[in-house]
């Protein structure tokens, strides 16, 4: 495989490692945000009166942020598990060369 023009396996593995590091940082940051928002919601539940309109607005805003960050965490975890779709190696008949293509999925890492 090292005889294929374009991306070498070593470069490919280096890029993969870099991508996985970015994805892991995103997962870690999202986990911290989810935890902080869960704690905020718990504290609000204990402190605020159910009939207070301002408290309800704050609760709904915090809950919406929690749901958004939690969904973002799930996307980041999925991107961390599958950063690539794969590599296809083929012979280009016009150029009479072997070639390799690396297909990536849309990464929610950055």
N, C-alpha and C positions, 0 to 999 in steps of 0.2 A: 504493500500500500504506500510505502514511502516514495515509490517511483512516480506517483501521480503528481501532475503539475498543480500548482495552486497552494492550497492550505496543507501544510504538513500535519501529521498526526500530533506532533509535539506542540505546534501552534494551536491546533484544535483543542488539545487537552488543557493548555494554558488558558485559552479563552473560556473554556467550560468552567475551569476552576474560578476564574474571575467572575463569571456570571453567577455561579453558585454562591460565592461570597456576598455579592450584591443582594441576591435573593434572600440569603440567610439574615443579613442585616435588616432587610425590609420585614421579614417575618418577626424578628426579635423586637423591632420598633412597634409593630402592630400589636404584638402580644402585650407589650407594656401599656400601650394606649387602651386596649380592651380592658386590661386589669384596672387601670386608673378610672376609666369611665364606669366600670362595674362598681367600684368602690364609691364613686360619686353618686351613682344612682341609689346605692344602698343607704348612704348617708342622707340623701334627700328623702328617701322613703321614711326614715326614722324621724326627721326633723320637721318636715312640712305638713301643714294641715291640708286635707283633701279638698276643702272648700275654698282654699286660697287660689284665686285665678292666676296670680303671678307665679306661684309655686307650680301650678299645673303647666304653665307655659315653659318654665325652666325644665320641668321634668320631661316634657315632650321634646324639647330641644336636645337635652342630654340623651334621651332614649334614641332619637334619630341619629345622633352622632355615634352612639354605641353600635347601632345596627349597621351603619355605614362602615365603621372601622372593623367590625367583626366580619363583614362580607369581604372587605379588602384583605383582612388576614387570611381568609379562606383562599382567595385568589393567589395571594403571595405564597401560601403553603403549596398550592398546586403547581405554581411556577417553579418552586424550589424542587419539587419532586420530578418534574418533567421539563427541563430547560430547553430541550431539543426534540424535534420530531425524528431526526435521524440523518444519516448520510447515504447518498446514492452514488455509487461508482459505476461508470459506463464508458463505452468506447465510442468516441466521436468519429463516425465514418468519413465525414468530410475532411476533418483535420488529421485523421488516422492517428489519433492519440487517445489515451485513457484519460478520463477526467473524473473529478469528484465534486459533488455538490452537497453542501450542508444546508439542510432545511431547519429553520428555527420556528418555534411557535411564538406568538405574540407574548412577550414577557411582561408581567406586571411587577417588575423588579425595581424600577427606578423611581 
